[in-house]
Amino acid sequence: MDCNEHEDGSSRETVRPRRLLSPDLYRLPALQAAPLLLGQHLVRRTEDGEIRCRIVETESYGGIEDKGSHAFGGRRTARTEVMFSSGGTIYIYLIYGMYHCLNVVTSGEGDPHAVLIRAVEPLTPGDAAQMSAYRGIAYRNPSGLSGGPGKLCRALRIDKSLNGRRLDVQGSPLWLEQGNPAESLDIVQAPRINIPYAEEYAQLPWRFYLRNNPYVSVKDKLEQPFNLR
C-alpha cells in the first residue's frame, strides 16, 4: 500500500503491493536512517487484525558519541544491550515508569545506533478506530491519538514483550513495509525533545518530521527544511 499526500501532510491510500522495507536502510547510521524512515509503514499484528500506520516523526540517537543516547560512551546494561544488536532489531524502553517508546536499531552489530519513532499516522479510518479503541479514548485531534512515542505505543499495544524482536520479518508481531519514498516528502528538521542532559548535543537538529502533518507530536517554530540530497 502507498499514500498520496494531502496539503496538510496527511495521506490518502492507494493500493500497492506490500513489501518489506529494504534491509539496506537498517544498515545505515541512525542520523541517515531517521529521515528515510519517514513515510514508511509500521505494521502491528494483533488478535484483532493488522494495524497499519505511516511514520511521520523520528529522532536519531547516534551511537556512543551522542550524549543523548542511552549507549553514550559504550554503556552496556541490561536495558541497552539490545542497542548493540544488528540493524532491524526492536528496542523498547519505559519512561516515567509508564510509557513505552519504540526504537529501530540501525547500523551494524556492536555499533549502538537507534531511531526513536515519535509519531505515526493511521493509514485508514479502520486503523484509526482500532488504535482509538486500544487507547480507550475519544481524541480531539490527530496528535492526541498517536502523536508522541508513549501515545503511539499504547495505540498499537507495543510494550517490552517486543523488545529484541525483528522488524524485517513479516511474521513478526511488528514489522516495517515500504511506503512513500522519503525523497517525495516535505521533511523538516528540528532539535530533539526533552534531552537537556545531552549538553551540546541537545540542540542538534536530529528530529525529523513531515511538515504540517497533523499527527506530529511537537512542531518547532524554528523548523528547517531538510534535503535528502
C-alpha positions in Angstrom: 0.0 0.0 0.0 1.1 3.6 -0.5 -0.2 7.1 0.2 -0.9 10.3 -1.7 -0.1 13.4 0.2 -2.7 16.0 1.2 -1.9 19.7 1.7 -1.8 19.1 5.5 0.7 16.3 5.2 -1.9 13.6 5.9 -2.4 10.8 3.4 -4.9 9.1 1.2 -4.4 5.4 0.5 -3.8 3.8 -2.9 -3.4 0.0 -3.3 0.2 -1.1 -3.9 2.0 -4.4 -3.4 3.2 -4.8 0.2 7.0 -5.2 0.5 9.2 -5.3 3.5 11.5 -2.3 4.0 14.8 -2.7 2.2 17.5 -4.2 4.6 19.9 -1.5 3.3 18.1 1.1 5.4 18.8 -0.8 8.7 22.5 -0.8 8.0 22.7 3.0 7.9 23.8 5.1 10.9 20.8 6.5 12.8 21.3 10.0 11.5 20.9 8.8 7.9 18.2 6.3 8.7 15.9 8.6 10.7 14.7 10.8 7.8 14.5 7.8 5.5 12.1 6.1 7.9 9.5 8.9 7.3 6.7 7.7 5.1 7.4 4.0 5.7 4.7 1.8 7.0 4.7 0.3 10.5 2.5 -2.8 10.8 1.3 -4.2 14.1 -0.3 -7.7 14.2 -2.8 -8.1 17.0 -5.6 -10.5 18.0 -8.0 -8.1 16.3 -6.1 -8.0 13.0 -3.3 -5.9 11.5 -3.0 -2.2 12.1 -1.1 -0.1 9.5 0.4 3.3 10.1 2.7 5.7 8.3 5.8 7.0 10.2 5.6 10.8 10.3 8.2 11.8 13.0 11.5 10.3 14.1 14.5 11.2 16.3 18.1 10.0 15.7 20.3 8.7 18.5 23.7 8.3 17.0 25.9 5.9 18.9 28.4 6.0 21.6 29.4 9.7 20.9 25.9 11.0 21.3 25.3 12.3 24.8 21.5 11.9 24.3 21.8 8.2 23.6 21.3 5.5 26.3 24.5 3.9 24.9 26.7 7.0 25.2 30.3 6.1 25.9 29.6 2.5 25.0 27.4 1.9 28.1 26.2 -1.7 28.1 23.5 -2.6 30.6 20.5 -5.0 30.7 18.4 -2.2 29.1 20.9 -1.0 26.4 22.3 -4.4 25.3 19.7 -4.7 22.5 21.0 -1.5 21.0 24.2 -3.3 20.2 22.3 -5.8 18.0 22.3 -5.7 14.2 20.1 -3.2 12.4 16.4 -4.1 12.2 16.1 -5.1 15.9 13.3 -3.5 18.0 14.5 -1.6 21.1 11.8 -0.7 23.6 12.2 1.1 26.9 10.0 2.6 29.5 9.9 6.3 30.6 8.3 7.8 33.7 7.6 4.3 34.7 4.5 4.0 32.5 5.1 5.0 28.8 6.8 2.7 26.3 9.0 4.0 23.5 9.6 2.2 20.2 13.0 2.4 18.6 14.5 1.0 15.4 18.1 -0.2 15.9 20.3 0.6 12.9 23.9 0.3 11.8 26.0 -2.9 12.4 26.2 -5.2 15.3 28.2 -3.7 18.2 27.5 -0.1 17.0 24.6 1.1 19.1 22.5 3.4 16.8 18.8 3.8 17.2 15.9 5.8 15.8 13.0 6.7 18.1 9.6 6.6 16.4 7.8 9.7 17.7 4.6 9.8 15.7 2.6 7.7 13.3 -0.5 8.3 11.1 -3.1 5.5 10.7 -3.5 4.6 7.1 -7.3 4.1 7.1 -10.3 5.1 9.3 -10.4 1.4 10.4 -6.8 1.6 11.6 -7.6 4.8 13.5 -10.7 3.3 15.1 -8.8 0.3 16.4 -6.0 2.5 17.7 -8.5 4.7 19.5 -10.1 1.6 21.0 -6.8 0.3 22.3 -6.1 3.7 23.9 -9.6 3.8 25.3 -10.0 7.5 24.5 -12.0 9.8 22.2 -9.2 12.0 20.9 -9.9 15.6 19.9 -7.2 15.9 17.3 -4.9 13.5 15.4 -1.8 14.2 17.5 -3.9 13.2 20.5 -4.1 9.6 19.1 -0.6 8.8 18.1 1.5 12.0 18.2 4.2 11.1 20.7 6.1 7.9 21.5 4.0 6.9 24.5 0.7 7.5 22.7 1.6 5.5 19.6 2.8 2.6 21.7 -0.5 2.5 23.6 -2.4 2.8 20.4 -0.6 -0.1 18.9 -0.2 -2.2 22.0 3.5 -2.1 21.9 5.3 -3.0 25.1 8.5 -4.6 26.4 7.4 -8.0 25.2 8.5 -6.9 21.7 12.0 -5.8 22.8 14.7 -7.6 20.8 12.3 -8.8 18.1 13.0 -8.2 14.4 11.3 -5.6 12.2 12.5 -7.2 9.0 10.4 -10.4 9.3 6.8 -10.2 8.1 5.7 -13.0 10.5 6.8 -10.8 13.4 4.2 -9.1 15.6 5.6 -5.8 14.4 7.4 -5.1 11.1 8.1 -2.3 8.5 6.9 -2.2 4.9 7.8 0.1 2.1 5.6 3.2 1.9 6.3 6.6 0.4 9.9 7.2 -0.8 11.3 9.8 1.6 12.6 11.8 -1.4 9.0 12.6 -2.3 8.1 14.0 1.1 8.3 17.5 2.6 10.6 16.9 5.5 11.8 19.4 8.1 14.3 19.0 11.0 14.5 20.4 14.5 16.1 19.7 17.8 15.1 16.5 19.7 12.6 16.7 22.5 13.3 16.8 26.3 17.0 15.9 26.4 18.7 18.8 28.2 21.2 16.3 29.7 22.7 15.9 26.3 24.6 19.2 26.6 26.0 20.3 23.3 24.0 17.5 21.6 20.7 18.7 22.9 20.2 21.4 20.2 21.4 19.5 17.2 18.6 19.2 14.6 18.3 15.4 14.8 14.5 15.2 14.9 12.7 14.8 11.5 9.1 15.1 10.7 6.6 15.8 7.8 5.8 19.4 7.5 2.2 20.3 8.5 1.3 16.7 9.3 -1.4 16.8 12.0 -0.1 13.7 13.7 3.3 15.2 14.6 3.8 15.5 18.3 5.5 18.9 18.5 6.0 21.4 15.7 9.0 23.6 16.2 8.7 27.3 15.2 12.3 27.2 14.1 12.0 24.1 11.9 14.3 24.0 8.9 13.8 22.3 5.5 15.7 19.0 5.2 17.1 17.9 1.9 18.0 14.3 1.4 20.4 15.0 -1.4 
